[in-house]
Amino acid sequence: MDQIILRRAAAPDMEAILKLQVAVFEGEQGIPGELICSPGDQFLQWWCALEGDSVVGAVAAWKEGEQVHWGRFAVHNMHRGRGIGTKLAVFSLEDLFSRGFEEIYMEAREATVAIICRLGGRVVGKPAAFYKGTVTPVRLHRDDYCCFPG
């Protein structure tokens, strides 16, 4: 197993990130392709997990009004269960908090809600149907954040 590298995504990563987004969101979750936006200018930042030269995970942050949102969180299905998603979440959230953001919002699938709640996040609403499954609104405040042990 190659070592996983976590970093801010760069322009050359965007094609592979979009391919991963389509595979996970359209292919696995049934979200129509036209709803999967291209990694463009509205995003504050993308982060990626690399194994060798391959993007195996990605997540983004963007602003809606004054709120910072975190999402588009995906790990390639062949690489799940190895802690890559948790490490990528911690890496990206710490980067956001280090930039001075106080609170992060998301609407997340059950597996992501579990990760974020272990990190100090709080469910702030009821799950809502969203294509194949549900999404739950979650908020993570800087003061509540605690890095996942291991």
Contact map, one row per residue, 1 for C-alpha under 8 A:
111000000000000000000000000000000000000000000000000000000000000000000000000000000000000000000000000000000000000000000000000000000000000000000000000000
111100000000000000000000000000000000000000000000001100000000000000000000000000000000000000000000000000000000000000000000000000000000000000000000000000
111110000000000000000000000000000000000000000000001100000000000000000000000000000000000000000000000000000000000000000000000000000000000000000000000000
011111000000000000000000000000000000000000000000111100000000000000000000000000000001000000000000000000000000000000000000000000000000000000000000000000
001111100000000000000000000000000000000000000000111000000000000000000000000000000000000000000000000000000000000000000000000000000000000000000000000000
000111110000000000000000000000000000000000000011110000000000000000000000000000000000000100100000000000000000000000000000000000000000000000000000000000
000011111000000000000000000000000000000000000011100000000000000000000000000000000000000000100000000000000000000000000000000000000000000000000000000000
000001111100000000000000000000000000000000001111000000000000000000000000000000000000000000000000000000000000000000000000000000000000000000000000000000
000000111110110000000000000000000000000000001111000000000000000000000000000000000000000000000000000000000000000000000000000000000000000000000000000000
000000011111110000000000000000000000000000000100000000000000000000000000000000000000000000000000000000000000000000000000000000000000000000000000000000
000000001111110000000000000000000000000000000000000000000000000000000000000000000000000000000000000000000000000000000000000000000000000000000000000000
000000000111111000000000000000000000000000000000000000000000000000000000000000000000000000000000000000000000000000000000000000000000000000000000000000
000000001111111110000000000000000000000000000000000000100000000000000000000000000000000000000000000000000000000000000000000000000000000000000000000000
000000001111111111000000000000000000001000000000000000000000000000000000000000000000000000000000000000000000000000000000000000000000000000000000000000
000000000001111111100000000000000000000000000000000000000000000000000000000000000000000000000000000000000000000000000000000000000000000000000000000000
000000000000111111110000000000000000000000000000000001100000000000000000000000000000000000000000000000000000000000000000000000000000000000000000000000
000000000000111111111000000000000000001000000001000000101100000000000000000000000000000000000000000000000000000000000000000000000000000000000000000000
000000000000011111111100000000000000011000000000000000000000000000000000000000000000000000000000000000000000000000000000000000000000000000000000000000
000000000000001111111110000000000000000000000000000000000000000000000000000000000000000000000000000000000000000000000000000000000000000000000000000000
000000000000000111111111000000000000000000000000000000111100000000000000011100000000000000000000000000000000000000000000000000000000000000000000000000
000000000000000011111111110000000001000000000000000000000000000000000001010000000000000000000000000000000000000000000000000000000000000000000000000000
000000000000000001111111111000001001000000000000000000000000000000000000000000000000000000000000000000000000000000000000000000000000000000000000000000
000000000000000000111111111100000000000000000000000000000000000000000000000000000000000000000000000000000000000000000000000000000000000000000000000000
000000000000000000011111111110000000000000000000000000000000000000000000011110000000000000000000000000000000000000000000000000000000000000000000000000
000000000000000000001111111111100001000000000000000000000000000000000000000000000000000000000000000000000000000000000000000000000000000000000000000000
000000000000000000001111111111111001000000000000000000000000000000000000000000000000000000000000000000000000000000000000000000000000000000000000000000
000000000000000000000111111111100000000000000000000000000000000000000000000000000000000000000000000000000000000000000000000000000000000000000000000000
000000000000000000000011111111000000000000000000000000000000000000000000000000000000000000000000000000000000000000000000000000000000000000000000000000
000000000000000000000001111111100000000000000000000000000000000000000000000000000000000000000000000000000000000000000000000000000011100000000000000000
000000000000000000000000111111110000000000000000000000000000000000000000000000000000000000000000000000000000000000000000000000000011000000000000000000
000000000000000000000000111011111011000000000000000000000000000000000000000000000000000000000000000000000000000000000000000000000011000000000000000000
000000000000000000000000010001111111000000000000000000000000000000000000000000000000000000000000000000000000000000000000000000000000000000000000000000
000000000000000000000100010000111111000000000000000000000000000000000000000000000000000000000000000000000000000000000000000000000000000000000000000000
000000000000000000000000000000011111100000000000000000000000000000000000000000000000000000000000000000000000000000000000000000000000000000000000000000
000000000000000000000000000000111111100000000000000000000000000000000000000000000000000000000000000000000000000000000000000000000000000000000000000000
000000000000000000001100110000111111110000000000000000000000000000000000000000000000000000000000000000000000000000000000000000000000000000000000000000
000000000000000000000000000000000111111100000000000000000000000000000000000000000000000000000000000000000000000000000000000000000000000000000000000000
000000000000000001000000000000000001111100000000000000000000000000000000000000000000000000000000000000000000000000000000000000000000000000000000000000
000000000000010011000000000000000000111110100000000000000000000000000000000000000000000000000000000000000000000000000000000000000000000000000000000000
000000000000000000000000000000000000111111100000000000000000000000000000000000000000000000000000000000000000000000000000000000000000000000000000000000
000000000000000000000000000000000000001111110000000000000000000000000000000000000000000000000000000000000000000000000000000000000000000000000000000000
000000000000000000000000000000000000000111110000000000000000011000000000000000000000000000000000000000000000000000000000000000000000000000000000000000
000000000000000000000000000000000000001111111100000000000001111000000000000000000000000000000000000000000000000000000000000000000000000000000000000000
000000000000000000000000000000000000000011111100000000000001111000000000000000000000000000000000000000000000000000000000000000000000000000000000000000
000000011000000000000000000000000000000000111110000000000001110000000000000000000000000000000000000000000000000000000000000000000000000000000000000000
000000011100000000000000000000000000000000111111000000000111100000000000000000000000000000000000000000000000000000000000000000000000000000000000000000
000001111000000000000000000000000000000000001111100000000111000000000000000000000000000100010000000000000000000000000000000000000000000000000000000000
000001111000000010000000000000000000000000000111110000111110000000000000000000000000000100000000000000000000000000000000000000000000000000000000000000
000111100000000000000000000000000000000000000011111000111100000000000000000000000001000100000000000000000000000000000000000000000000000000000000000000
000111000000000000000000000000000000000000000001111111111000000000000000000000000000000000000000000000000000000000000000000000000000000000000000000000
011110000000000000000000000000000000000000000000111111110000000000000000000000000000000000000000000000000000000000000000000000000000000000000000000000
011100000000000000000000000000000000000000000000011111000000000000000000000000000000000000000000000000000000000000000000000000000000000000000000000000
000000000000000000000000000000000000000000000000011111100000000000000000000000000000000000000000000000000000000000000000000000000000000000000000000000
000000000000000100000000000000000000000000000000011111110000000000000000000000000000000000000000000000000000000000000000000000000000000000000000000000
000000000000100110010000000000000000000000000001111011111100000000000000000000000000000000000000000000000000000000000000000000000000000000000000000000
000000000000000000010000000000000000000000000001111001111100000000000000001100100000000000000000000000000000000000000000000000000000000000000000000000
000000000000000010010000000000000000000000000001110000111110000000000000111100000001100100000000000000000000000000000000000000000000000000000000000000
000000000000000010010000000000000000000000000111100000111111000000000001111000000000000100000000000000000000000000000000000000000000000000000000000000
000000000000000000000000000000000000000000000111000000001111100000000111110000000000000110010000000000000000000000000000000000000000000000000000000000
000000000000000000000000000000000000000000111110000000000111110000000111100000000000000000000000000000000000000000000000000000000000000000000000000000
000000000000000000000000000000000000000000111100000000000011111000011110000000000000000000000000000000000000000000000000000000000000000000000000000000
000000000000000000000000000000000000000001111000000000000001111100011100000000000000000000000000000000000000000000000000000000000000000000000000000000
000000000000000000000000000000000000000001110000000000000000111111111000000000000000000000000000000000000000000000000000000000000000000000000000000000
000000000000000000000000000000000000000000000000000000000000011111111000000000000000000000000000000000000000000000000000000000000000000000000000000000
000000000000000000000000000000000000000000000000000000000000001111100000000000000000000000000000000000000000000000000000000000000000000000000000000000
000000000000000000000000000000000000000000000000000000000000001111110000000000000000000000000000000000000000000000000000000000000000000000000000000000
000000000000000000000000000000000000000000000000000000000000001111111000000000000000000000000000000000111000000000000000000000000000000000000000000000
000000000000000000000000000000000000000000000000000000000000111101111100000000000000000000000000000010111000000000000000000000000000000000000000000000
000000000000000000000000000000000000000000000000000000000000111100111110000000000000000000000000000000011100000000000000000000000000000000000000000000
000000000000000000000000000000000000000000000000000000000011110000011111100000000000000000000000000000011100000000000000000000000000000000000000000000
000000000000000000000000000000000000000000000000000000000011100000001111100000000000000000000000000000000111000000000000000000000000000000000000000000
000000000000000000001000000000000000000000000000000000000111000000000111110000000000000000000000000000000000000000000000000000000000000000000000000000
000000000000000000000000000000000000000000000000000000001111000000000111111000000000000000000000000000000000000000000000000000000000000000000000000000
000000000000000000011001000000000000000000000000000000001110000000000001111100000000100000000000000000000000000000000000000000000000000000000000000000
000000000000000000010001000000000000000000000000000000011100000000000000111110110001100000000000000000000000000000000000000000000000000000000000000000
000000000000000000010001000000000000000000000000000000011000000000000000011111110000000000000000000000000000000000000000000000000000000000000000000000
000000000000000000000001000000000000000000000000000000000000000000000000001111110000000000000000000000000000000000000000000000000000000000000000000000
000000000000000000000000000000000000000000000000000000000000000000000000000111110000000000000000000000000000000000000000000000000000000000000000000000
000000000000000000000000000000000000000000000000000000010000000000000000001111111101000000000000000000000000000000000000000000000000000000000000000000
000000000000000000000000000000000000000000000000000000000000000000000000001111111111100000000000000000000000000000000000000000000000000000000000000000
000000000000000000000000000000000000000000000000000000000000000000000000000000111111000000000000000000000000000000000000000000000000000000000000000000
000000000000000000000000000000000000000000000000000000000000000000000000000000111111000000000000000000000000000000000000000000000000000000000000000000
000000000000000000000000000000000000000000000000000000000000000000000000000000011111111000000000000000000000000000000000000000000000000000000000000000
000100000000000000000000000000000000000000000000100000001000000000000000001000111111111100000000000000000000000000000000000000000000000000000000000000
000000000000000000000000000000000000000000000000000000001000000000000000011000010011111110000000000000000000000000000000000000000000000000000000000000
000000000000000000000000000000000000000000000000000000000000000000000000000000000011111111000000000000000000000000100000000000000000000000000000000100
000000000000000000000000000000000000000000000000000000000000000000000000000000000011111111100000000000000000000000000000000000000000000000000000000000
000001000000000000000000000000000000000000000011100000001110000000000000000000000001111111110000000000000000000000000000000000000000000000000000000000
000000000000000000000000000000000000000000000000000000000010000000000000000000000000111111111000000000000000000000010000000000000000000000000000000000
000000000000000000000000000000000000000000000000000000000000000000000000000000000000011111111100000000000000000000000000000000000000000000000000001100
000001100000000000000000000000000000000000000000000000000000000000000000000000000000001111111110000000000000000000000000000000000000000000000000000000
000000000000000000000000000000000000000000000010000000000010000000000000000000000000000111111111000000000000000000000000000000000000000000000000000000
000000000000000000000000000000000000000000000000000000000000000000000000000000000000000011111111100000000000000000000000000000000000000000000000000000
000000000000000000000000000000000000000000000000000000000000000000000000000000000000000001111111110000000000000000000000000000000000000000000000000000
000000000000000000000000000000000000000000000000000000000000000000000000000000000000000000111111111000000000000000000000000000000000000000000000000000
000000000000000000000000000000000000000000000000000000000000000000000000000000000000000000011111111110000000000000000000000000000000000000000000000000
000000000000000000000000000000000000000000000000000000000000000000000000000000000000000000001111111111000000000000000000000000000000000000000100000000
000000000000000000000000000000000000000000000000000000000000000000000000000000000000000000000111111110000000000000000000000000000000000000000000000000
000000000000000000000000000000000000000000000000000000000000000000000000000000000000000000000011111110000000000000000000000000000000000000000000000000
000000000000000000000000000000000000000000000000000000000000000000000000000000000000000000000001111111000000000000000000000000000000000000000000000000
000000000000000000000000000000000000000000000000000000000000000000010000000000000000000000000001111111110000000000000000000000000000000000000100000000
000000000000000000000000000000000000000000000000000000000000000000000000000000000000000000000000100111110000000000000000000000000000000000001110000000
000000000000000000000000000000000000000000000000000000000000000000110000000000000000000000000000000011111000000000000000000000000000000000111100000000
000000000000000000000000000000000000000000000000000000000000000000111100000000000000000000000000000011111100000000000000000000000000000000111000000000
000000000000000000000000000000000000000000000000000000000000000000111100000000000000000000000000000000111110000000000000000000000000000011110000000000
000000000000000000000000000000000000000000000000000000000000000000001110000000000000000000000000000000011111000000000000000000000000000111100000000000
000000000000000000000000000000000000000000000000000000000000000000000010000000000000000000000000000000001111100000000000000000000000001111000000000000
000000000000000000000000000000000000000000000000000000000000000000000010000000000000000000000000000000000111110110000000000000000000011111000000000000
000000000000000000000000000000000000000000000000000000000000000000000000000000000000000000000000000000000011111110000000000000000000111100000000000000
000000000000000000000000000000000000000000000000000000000000000000000000000000000000000000000000000000000001111111000000000000000000011100000000000000
000000000000000000000000000000000000000000000000000000000000000000000000000000000000000000000000000000000000111111100000000000000000000000000000000000
000000000000000000000000000000000000000000000000000000000000000000000000000000000000000000000000000000000001111111110000000000000000000000000000000000
000000000000000000000000000000000000000000000000000000000000000000000000000000000000000000000000000000000001111111111000001000000000000101000000000000
000000000000000000000000000000000000000000000000000000000000000000000000000000000000000000000000000000000000011111111100000000000000000000000000000000
000000000000000000000000000000000000000000000000000000000000000000000000000000000000010000000000000000000000001111111110000000000000000000000000000000
000000000000000000000000000000000000000000000000000000000000000000000000000000000000000010000000000000000000000111111111110000000000000000010000000000
000000000000000000000000000000000000000000000000000000000000000000000000000000000000000000000000000000000000000011111111111000000000000000000000000000
000000000000000000000000000000000000000000000000000000000000000000000000000000000000000000000000000000000000000001111111100000000000000000000000000100
000000000000000000000000000000000000000000000000000000000000000000000000000000000000000000000000000000000000000000111111100000000000000000000001111100
000000000000000000000000000000000000000000000000000000000000000000000000000000000000000000000000000000000000000000011111110000000000000000011001110000
000000000000000000000000000000000000000000000000000000000000000000000000000000000000000000000000000000000000000000011111111000000000000001111001100000
000000000000000000000000000000000000000000000000000000000000000000000000000000000000000000000000000000000000000000011001111100000000000001110000000000
000000000000000000000000000000000000000000000000000000000000000000000000000000000000000000000000000000000000000010001000111111000000000111100000000000
000000000000000000000000000000000000000000000000000000000000000000000000000000000000000000000000000000000000000000000000011111000000000111100000000000
000000000000000000000000000000000000000000000000000000000000000000000000000000000000000000000000000000000000000000000000001111100000000111000000000000
000000000000000000000000000000000000000000000000000000000000000000000000000000000000000000000000000000000000000000000000001111110000000110000000000000
000000000000000000000000000000000000000000000000000000000000000000000000000000000000000000000000000000000000000000000000000011111000011110000000000000
000000000000000000000000000000000000000000000000000000000000000000000000000000000000000000000000000000000000000000000000000001111100011100000000000000
000000000000000000000000000000000000000000000000000000000000000000000000000000000000000000000000000000000000000000000000000000111111111000000000000000
000000000000000000000000000000000000000000000000000000000000000000000000000000000000000000000000000000000000000000000000000000011111111000000000000000
000000000000000000000000000011100000000000000000000000000000000000000000000000000000000000000000000000000000000000000000000000001111110000000000000000
000000000000000000000000000011100000000000000000000000000000000000000000000000000000000000000000000000000000000000000000000000001111110000000000000000
000000000000000000000000000010000000000000000000000000000000000000000000000000000000000000000000000000000000100000000000000000001111111000000000000000
000000000000000000000000000000000000000000000000000000000000000000000000000000000000000000000000000000000001110000000000000000111111111100000000000000
000000000000000000000000000000000000000000000000000000000000000000000000000000000000000000000000000000000011110000000000000000111100111110000000000000
000000000000000000000000000000000000000000000000000000000000000000000000000000000000000000000000000000000111110010000000001111110000011111000000000000
000000000000000000000000000000000000000000000000000000000000000000000000000000000000000000000000000000001111000000000000001111100000001111100000000000
000000000000000000000000000000000000000000000000000000000000000000000000000000000000000000000000000000001111000010000000111110000000000111110000000000
000000000000000000000000000000000000000000000000000000000000000000000000000000000000000000000000000000111100000000000000111100000000000011111000000000
000000000000000000000000000000000000000000000000000000000000000000000000000000000000000000000000000000111000000000010001110000000000000001111101100000
000000000000000000000000000000000000000000000000000000000000000000000000000000000000000000000000000001110000000000000001100000000000000000111111100000
000000000000000000000000000000000000000000000000000000000000000000000000000000000000000000000000100011100000000000000000000000000000000000011111100000
000000000000000000000000000000000000000000000000000000000000000000000000000000000000000000000000000001000000000000000000000000000000000000001111100000
000000000000000000000000000000000000000000000000000000000000000000000000000000000000000000000000000000000000000000000011100000000000000000011111110000
000000000000000000000000000000000000000000000000000000000000000000000000000000000000000000000000000000000000000000000011100000000000000000011111111000
000000000000000000000000000000000000000000000000000000000000000000000000000000000000000000000000000000000000000000000011000000000000000000000001111100
000000000000000000000000000000000000000000000000000000000000000000000000000000000000000001000000000000000000000000000010000000000000000000000000111110
000000000000000000000000000000000000000000000000000000000000000000000000000000000000010001000000000000000000000000000110000000000000000000000000011111
000000000000000000000000000000000000000000000000000000000000000000000000000000000000000000000000000000000000000000000000000000000000000000000000001111
000000000000000000000000000000000000000000000000000000000000000000000000000000000000000000000000000000000000000000000000000000000000000000000000000111
